[in-house]
Amino acid sequence: KMASLAPPLRVCRGILKEIRALKGPDYQRSPAYSYVLEQFRKNQVTSEKLCRAQQESLHTASSYLSLLASSRLHSSLHSLYHRRGEQDAGDTAAMLGFRLPAQPGGKGWEE
């Protein structure tokens, strides 16, 4: 059995949210916004009509939403952790939330 798909309205809102994150405050004027709304309106299903094309469209839209969200998260992680040039171990550990052990009198294992 295949996994169930999210409701179409939730997928549509999710895609529009990702477009808003990419385009900023003028996202409603973008061609992508218009296209997404047009495609969702075109593929609406009434109570008397059940077709395979609507399910395929919803699956494609869900996949596209996943791609947009993953790309946005990847970009934010890349900008957070990608640095130019070399870093020493202390800077890298601090960036990841760790601390290097202190070695006050030598290598740490002597008494």
Secondary structure, 3 states (H helix, E strand, C coil): CCCCCCCHHHHHHHHHHHHHHHHHHHHHHCHHHHHHHHHHHHCCCCCCCCCHHHHHHHHHHHHHHHHHHHHHHHHHHHHHHCCCCCCCHHHHHHHCCCCCCCCCCCCCCCC
